[in-house]
């Protein structure tokens, strides 16, 4: 059995076993518990790679 490392916060891997992490796109949040970016809520800034309060 092969164990995978989690991607650091701000990045993701959309395929299990991917050898590298992808930078989270602007307007989305990526946590190491997700396989895909999640859109920022409407009440936060969207032009960044993290969701921050306006």
C-alpha positions in Angstrom: 0.0 0.0 0.0 1.3 3.4 -1.0 0.6 6.4 1.3 0.2 9.9 -0.2 1.2 13.2 1.3 -1.4 15.9 1.6 -0.9 19.0 -0.4 -0.1 22.1 1.6 -2.9 24.7 2.1 -3.3 26.8 -1.0 -2.8 23.9 -3.3 -4.5 20.7 -4.4 -4.1 17.5 -6.3 -7.2 16.6 -8.3 -6.0 13.0 -9.0 -5.0 10.6 -6.2 -1.3 9.8 -6.5 -0.4 12.9 -8.4 3.3 13.6 -8.0 2.9 17.3 -7.5 0.4 19.8 -6.1 -1.4 22.5 -8.2 -1.6 26.1 -6.9 -5.2 27.0 -6.0 -6.7 29.4 -8.5 -7.8 33.0 -7.5 -11.3 33.1 -6.1 -11.1 29.6 -4.6 -9.9 28.1 -1.4 -7.9 24.9 -1.3 -7.3 22.9 1.9 -5.3 19.7 2.2 -8.5 17.8 2.9 -10.0 18.6 -0.5 -9.3 17.1 -3.9 -10.6 20.2 -5.8 -10.8 23.9 -5.2 -13.9 25.3 -3.5 -15.3 28.7 -4.6 -14.9 31.5 -2.0 -18.1 32.6 -0.4 -19.7 35.7 -1.8 -18.8 37.8 1.2 -15.0 37.5 0.8 -12.4 38.8 -1.6 -12.0 36.7 -4.7 -8.9 38.0 -6.5 -6.5 36.1 -4.3 -5.5 32.4 -3.9 -7.0 32.4 -0.4 -10.5 33.6 0.7 -10.1 36.7 2.9 -12.6 39.1 4.4 -13.4 42.2 2.3 
